[in-house]
Amino acid sequence: MAHGWISVRVVVWSIMCSFTANVRSSPCAEVHAPSAVVPIGSPVTASCYIKEDCPLTKGQDFHVEWPYQANLNYSDVANQNESIKEIIIHKFTDRIAMLHCAICRHEDCNVVAGVEIKAASPPPAPQNLTCLLNLTAPCSLLCTWNPGQETSSIPTNYTLHTEFGTQRFDYVLAPRKHFYRVPRNGFALFYTVHVHVEAVNALGRATSEHWEMDPMETVKLDAPEIQNVWTGKYGCLRHMWSLSEPQRWIVKRMFMEIRLTTMDGKVSDRKQVTFSKNGKSGKPVDVCDLLHGMNYQSEMRVRYLSSPWSEWSHPTVATTLIKAPAGHLVTWLKLLGQSANRRHRAELFWKPSLQFRANSMNVSYIVSLVRPLSQRNTVCNTSQQHCSFQIPVDVRKIHLTAVNTAGKSNPTEVAVYKRTERGPVPYLRVYPESEESVLTEWSSPVASAVSFYILEWKALHEASTISFEIVDKNQSSLVVAGLEPYQPYNISIYPKYNNGIGQPCTVMAYTRQKAPSKSPEPQFGEIRPSYVELYWDEIPLQQRNGIITSYRVFYWDDKNSVGVIDLEGTEQRVILKDLQPSSIYNIILMTSTTGGSINGTTVTVKTPSIDAFEIVLIVIPACVGLTLLFLGVFTCFSNNRCLKKCLWPMIPDPANSSIKKWTMANSQQDIPSFKEVKDPVLVYLSHFSLLSLSEKELWKGSPSTSEYLHCGKWSYDGKSVNDDHSDSSRDSGIYNSGSQSESVPYATVVFANSYRTQPAAPPAYLRSESTQPLLSEEEPCSPRPYEKMSTQAELSEADHFSTFQEDLGNKEERVSLWEDFPMLKSLEVKSINDQA
């Protein structure tokens, strides 16, 4: 087969042929096919005949081609005549295909003829043939079926056949019509009718299954009418009913269903009871085993044998006969505390047991306290199922009685169990079970004998009463049902011990959680240039839809600088810090639960600019602080005397000054005055080394004194001073005039008695950098220690100092030694006692 034959003319001719059905011939050629419709997947043979008078072939060399089509798998058939061209398509799978024949001269081809071939399948057998009898005038039998997958390329016709007895009826339907309403003459009531459907198209036919049926068993009757309902005997209701007016002639083989619904309480608490009976229209039907004194709503539907059920009739309400209540009640008595008049505040809750029968719609309850000597005191008469009252401490029993217009029930005895301080269960956990229930689990108290448990729950989003359940001591879990989703409930469990009710364990739970209904709107507190305070109120409990786990605050400015702050669910206040003055901030508060999150509305705040008052508040304290610092430094440097005394104390030169003059002139102004001391306090030399020696050591020879005097250098050993005189020790230190020390002790004064007995500690003065020798140059050593010389027999009564020498034994010799030290003559210090 030659390729490259496609030209513009071929494309145009193909488009024209696609809009023309069954193009078989032209002035130049004819195309023949065995059939215009072939079974899908079958082989197809086509032939192209070139006419002799074709102008495209006169005097021209030509050949015939079938333009290539990618979706057709075909091959050429060898032909001896050049004017005939045949092809065979091995498997025709397209729904519609166009075969073209072209005359070609060299590479130029012209389409001259073509044929359209359709592929289809035989029709499928109809399925699910059903017929329903309609007794409403005019009476008819409606039959429907499922045609299956029809072929769109060729039409399919359907014929419905009915046959009963010796009569047969055929009903031909238009294409694509899959139902037919058989008129009354095409079937017979209470007789067997044969029905089937036949489908036919160009490639074949198919028939559905033959169905035998009684038209009356297919009828859907009209809803019946309940004419009257009344009470015949205890626990029974009698119903009078009939079919609709056109169908009342049907009196046999009737089945009915009566549905009764209790009318007390909420719709969710209503109970339905269904009774199936057979009967005749117009004959009453009794329904028994009902509750006494209960309002029932009755509805009815009917059918003929196995025909479809009719619709429910209009409801009718009736009440059964009333009897006195029977059975006992389940109770839960809570003691809330003891009042001042020796009475316990109590709440009693109750509910019907499985054996309890109220036997009427209106039931009231009487709560009575059983006193000693069989006295009864009524504390409650209510139609509710709970009561609050006070119990005297001597009451041990309570009677609960149900009452209606027919009588009273036997009293239910309630034991008074007092609350104890014994602990609760170790834990109570609640898990969501469904949209309307939760699973509660708990553990038994350790080493405690529990008789039973009381599990109670109460809705927090509305003013509802407490519901409870008595649980066996061996049970550790219970499913609580009848709850509302996305609403909070308080669930508590009380252990019952032998001596009373223990402490409760309480948790808040949800059956399901989701995102809150709304997020709180933030409110602004203090607003400053650099921070903003936010706070918000709690979401109402009914809008939380779960336990609030966290808050998240988003804020951003005009430059899209975003900040995020996360808070716990218990926090309701936050401060946005590090803000820019005079800027606008957008704020969003997101509230989250375990079931989801929700964003609140966007609020906007503008931070104020820094005003002059705030600048003053910042600048003035800073200026005051700097001023005080400057004044302090200035004062220290301006008061030279005080500063010098602290940094470098002034020491007089002994060679050019009198010790008495220096003392009175320069140092007494810093000595505090004492009222009990008449004479001014004496100020000693710039530094003293105080030695406290015993009387025995004081008169020893030079071996004892050599511990304190060293030739060649004058040193002071801090160990020689008593540790209790710590201030003097710190001021003294260790001085060495022969090597590195810049100041030396002026003198060492030896006291006969301990210097602790002196009235005041002498201040220490260090000698300045004076080169004035302390003694004459011929003295090889530093001055020897001095002592206070006594003018009488005892040393304690000495009134002046002299040289400490062991070979001096009388008063006159000691006093004469003052002349040997003319520069230190003024060192004579008289005791305060002597001055006095």
Secondary structure by P-SEA (a helix, b strand, c coil): cccccccaaaaaaaaaaaaccccccccccccccccccccccbbbbbbbbbbccccccccccccccccccccccccccccccccbbbbbbccccccbbbbbbbbbcccbbbbccbbbbbbbbccccccbbbbbbbccccbbbbbbbbbccccccbbbbbbbbbbcccbbbbbbbcccccbbbbccccccccbbbbbbbbbbcccccccccbbbbccccccccccccccccccccccbbbbbcccccccccccccccbbbbbbbcccccccbbbbbbbbbbcccbbbbbccccccbbbbbbbcccccccccccccbbbbbbccccccbbbbbbbbbbccccccccccbbbbbbbcccccccccbbbbbbbbbcccbbbbbccccccccccccccccccbbbbbbbcccccccbbbbbbbbbcccccccbbbbbbccccbbbbbbbccccccccbbbbbbbbcccbbbbbbbbbcccccbbbbccccccbbbbbbbbbbccccccbbbbbbbbcccccccbbbbbbbccccccbbbbbbbccccccccccccbbbbbbbccccbbbbbbbcccccccccccccccbbbbbbbbbbcccccccccbbbbbbbcccaaaaaaaaaaaaaaaaaaaaaaaaaaaaaaaaaaacbbbbbccccccaaaaaaccccccbbbbccccccccccccccccccccccccccccccccccccccbbbbbcccccccaaaaaaacccccccccccccccbbbbbccccccccbbbbbbbbcccccccccccccccccccccccccccccccccccccccccccaaaaaacccccccccccccccccccc
